[in-house]
């Protein structure tokens, strides 16, 4: 499986990427990839460490003649987002990722690929495994649980790393160098609900939004993509009272840092009104396809008859839910006043899930301005408070403030231009990077983030551009070759 990757260049990077695809590594379940890394380091007689939260650090001495260079840490996260199409049979806890090569891209078969950040991990392993690359002392840091809690970066202890230069290999646009990122946090709301009997004469429908692109709630939030939770809720809000509709279930989205691609509801309504609601749904599908004609070409809004549920949500709770979801902000809240075309603040209406006695709504706030992050969080909390929900906000993670005098930024920028005869873009990113937390633990760390081109991350549309991997590899090697000497 995935043998076609071995025909690609750079061969060693793609070899290790293939290895990684065969190792299950969901967030918080990274045990198998951790075992692989520990074994990898020990087999090569490299200093290999594991910290209290299961981050792995592998150190490699300088190559001959490079001993006087400053030490560098290269960093990637080992977990991956596990999303699949609803019709795909795949167990992320045990099944390998099935990769394909299509028109210059590596894709997966109905699941996320894990190029975020498997390609960074593969690059570090290729460096550690090579004996013909010039570099000073390097440390390769593999962090856990970046996608669902930044657990590895949060748990990193001062003193674990010896370097004062960090190359974060977790960016998604080749030719762009990142020197800052947004901070973020999650807000969960629990809306209690009561159950009631299904009215006599009611039948049931499953209403579903599917075929959306989804994507990363930071990097893709400004691309005009639809949120399945919003589309489904808008329809329910519009026709709830008109058709005497009752709600049995609302299930939309999955991950806090992914824009919801799919959502469905189970509703009941009088038998004689079923055909009317089905017709309205067909009309709404056309409305949605028109509104998102440029960004969501595969949008589907469908209804199918289904088994009548045992109970439905009380009318009062149904009303509170649809009002709260309609009012909850989603998307770009504010653009930067300092950086052109840079999203400063956003919110993601990530998921809606029924629990035993509560409806759990998960949202994610991001901002490069701490006060604005707090403000949008307050907006979300206030909306759900009005509906009678209990809210809880995570501690969050800090942003990474750009350093315009960064030595590693200047080196990387000049190296890129020398290699490819093109000026790279130096930017901040709206997505969260572990650099914010690492910089908090290591204030003197000089950091930069770069990577190959990935698209559709956090969704089954994820793909990795083959040609950019080679450029990413060349840039990494040339930067390491030109790291300045130590200051004695």
Secondary structure in CASP SS format (residue, H / E / C, confidence):
PFRMAT SS
TARGET T0000
AUTHOR 0000-0000-0000
METHOD secondary structure of the structure
MODEL  1
X C 1.00
X C 1.00
X H 1.00
X H 1.00
X H 1.00
X H 1.00
X H 1.00
X C 1.00
X C 1.00
X C 1.00
X H 1.00
X H 1.00
X H 1.00
X H 1.00
X H 1.00
X H 1.00
X H 1.00
X H 1.00
X H 1.00
X H 1.00
X H 1.00
X C 1.00
X C 1.00
X C 1.00
X C 1.00
X E 1.00
X C 1.00
X C 1.00
X C 1.00
X C 1.00
X H 1.00
X H 1.00
X H 1.00
X H 1.00
X H 1.00
X H 1.00
X H 1.00
X H 1.00
X H 1.00
X H 1.00
X H 1.00
X H 1.00
X H 1.00
X C 1.00
X C 1.00
X C 1.00
X E 1.00
X E 1.00
X E 1.00
X E 1.00
X C 1.00
X C 1.00
X C 1.00
X C 1.00
X C 1.00
X E 1.00
X E 1.00
X E 1.00
X E 1.00
X E 1.00
X C 1.00
X C 1.00
X C 1.00
X C 1.00
X C 1.00
X C 1.00
X C 1.00
X C 1.00
X E 1.00
X C 1.00
X C 1.00
X E 1.00
X E 1.00
X E 1.00
X E 1.00
X E 1.00
X E 1.00
X C 1.00
X C 1.00
X E 1.00
X C 1.00
X C 1.00
X C 1.00
X E 1.00
X C 1.00
X C 1.00
X C 1.00
X C 1.00
X C 1.00
X C 1.00
X C 1.00
X C 1.00
X C 1.00
X C 1.00
X C 1.00
X C 1.00
X C 1.00
X C 1.00
X E 1.00
X E 1.00
X E 1.00
X E 1.00
X C 1.00
X C 1.00
X E 1.00
X E 1.00
X E 1.00
X E 1.00
X C 1.00
X C 1.00
X E 1.00
X C 1.00
X C 1.00
X C 1.00
X H 1.00
X H 1.00
X H 1.00
X H 1.00
X H 1.00
X H 1.00
X H 1.00
X H 1.00
X H 1.00
X H 1.00
X H 1.00
X H 1.00
X H 1.00
X H 1.00
X H 1.00
X C 1.00
X C 1.00
X C 1.00
X C 1.00
X C 1.00
X C 1.00
X C 1.00
X C 1.00
X E 1.00
X E 1.00
X E 1.00
X E 1.00
X E 1.00
X E 1.00
X C 1.00
X C 1.00
X C 1.00
X C 1.00
X C 1.00
X C 1.00
X C 1.00
X H 1.00
X H 1.00
X H 1.00
X H 1.00
X H 1.00
X C 1.00
X C 1.00
X C 1.00
X C 1.00
X C 1.00
X C 1.00
X C 1.00
X C 1.00
X C 1.00
X E 1.00
X E 1.00
X E 1.00
X E 1.00
X C 1.00
X C 1.00
X C 1.00
X C 1.00
X C 1.00
X C 1.00
X C 1.00
X E 1.00
X E 1.00
X E 1.00
X E 1.00
X E 1.00
X E 1.00
X C 1.00
X E 1.00
X E 1.00
X E 1.00
X E 1.00
X E 1.00
X E 1.00
X E 1.00
X E 1.00
X E 1.00
X E 1.00
X C 1.00
X C 1.00
X E 1.00
X E 1.00
X E 1.00
X C 1.00
X C 1.00
X C 1.00
X C 1.00
X E 1.00
X E 1.00
X E 1.00
X E 1.00
X E 1.00
X E 1.00
X E 1.00
X E 1.00
X E 1.00
X C 1.00
X C 1.00
X C 1.00
X C 1.00
X C 1.00
X E 1.00
X C 1.00
X C 1.00
X C 1.00
X C 1.00
X C 1.00
X C 1.00
X C 1.00
X C 1.00
X C 1.00
X C 1.00
X C 1.00
X H 1.00
X H 1.00
X H 1.00
X H 1.00
X H 1.00
X H 1.00
X H 1.00
X H 1.00
X H 1.00
X H 1.00
X H 1.00
X H 1.00
X C 1.00
X C 1.00
X C 1.00
X C 1.00
X C 1.00
X C 1.00
X E 1.00
X E 1.00
X E 1.00
X E 1.00
X E 1.00
X E 1.00
X E 1.00
X C 1.00
X C 1.00
X C 1.00
X C 1.00
X C 1.00
X E 1.00
X C 1.00
X C 1.00
X C 1.00
X C 1.00
X E 1.00
X E 1.00
X E 1.00
X E 1.00
X E 1.00
X E 1.00
X E 1.00
X E 1.00
X H 1.00
X H 1.00
X H 1.00
X H 1.00
X H 1.00
X H 1.00
X H 1.00
X H 1.00
X H 1.00
X H 1.00
X H 1.00
X H 1.00
X H 1.00
X H 1.00
X H 1.00
X H 1.00
X H 1.00
X H 1.00
X H 1.00
X H 1.00
X H 1.00
X C 1.00
X C 1.00
X C 1.00
X C 1.00
X C 1.00
X C 1.00
X C 1.00
X C 1.00
X E 1.00
X E 1.00
X E 1.00
X E 1.00
X E 1.00
X E 1.00
X E 1.00
X C 1.00
X C 1.00
X C 1.00
X C 1.00
X E 1.00
X E 1.00
X E 1.00
X C 1.00
X H 1.00
X H 1.00
X H 1.00
X H 1.00
X H 1.00
X H 1.00
X H 1.00
X H 1.00
X H 1.00
X H 1.00
X H 1.00
X H 1.00
X H 1.00
X C 1.00
X C 1.00
X C 1.00
X E 1.00
X E 1.00
X E 1.00
X E 1.00
X E 1.00
X C 1.00
X C 1.00
X C 1.00
X C 1.00
X C 1.00
X C 1.00
X C 1.00
X E 1.00
X E 1.00
X E 1.00
X E 1.00
X E 1.00
X E 1.00
X E 1.00
X E 1.00
X E 1.00
X E 1.00
X E 1.00
X E 1.00
X C 1.00
X C 1.00
X C 1.00
X E 1.00
X E 1.00
X E 1.00
X E 1.00
X E 1.00
X E 1.00
X E 1.00
X E 1.00
X E 1.00
X E 1.00
X C 1.00
X C 1.00
X H 1.00
X H 1.00
X H 1.00
X H 1.00
X H 1.00
X H 1.00
X H 1.00
X H 1.00
X H 1.00
X H 1.00
X H 1.00
X H 1.00
X H 1.00
X H 1.00
X H 1.00
X H 1.00
X H 1.00
X C 1.00
X C 1.00
X C 1.00
X E 1.00
X E 1.00
X E 1.00
X E 1.00
X C 1.00
X C 1.00
X C 1.00
X E 1.00
X C 1.00
X C 1.00
X E 1.00
X C 1.00
X C 1.00
X C 1.00
X C 1.00
X C 1.00
X C 1.00
X H 1.00
X H 1.00
X H 1.00
X H 1.00
X H 1.00
X H 1.00
X H 1.00
X H 1.00
X H 1.00
X H 1.00
X H 1.00
X H 1.00
X H 1.00
X H 1.00
X C 1.00
X C 1.00
X C 1.00
X C 1.00
X E 1.00
X E 1.00
X E 1.00
X E 1.00
X E 1.00
X C 1.00
X C 1.00
X C 1.00
X C 1.00
X C 1.00
X H 1.00
X H 1.00
X H 1.00
X H 1.00
X H 1.00
X H 1.00
X H 1.00
X C 1.00
X C 1.00
X C 1.00
X C 1.00
X E 1.00
X E 1.00
X E 1.00
X E 1.00
X C 1.00
X C 1.00
X C 1.00
X C 1.00
X E 1.00
X E 1.00
X C 1.00
X C 1.00
X C 1.00
X C 1.00
X C 1.00
X C 1.00
X C 1.00
X E 1.00
X E 1.00
X E 1.00
X H 1.00
X H 1.00
X H 1.00
X H 1.00
X H 1.00
X H 1.00
X H 1.00
X H 1.00
X H 1.00
X H 1.00
X H 1.00
X H 1.00
X H 1.00
X H 1.00
X H 1.00
X H 1.00
X C 1.00
X C 1.00
X C 1.00
X E 1.00
X C 1.00
X C 1.00
X C 1.00
END
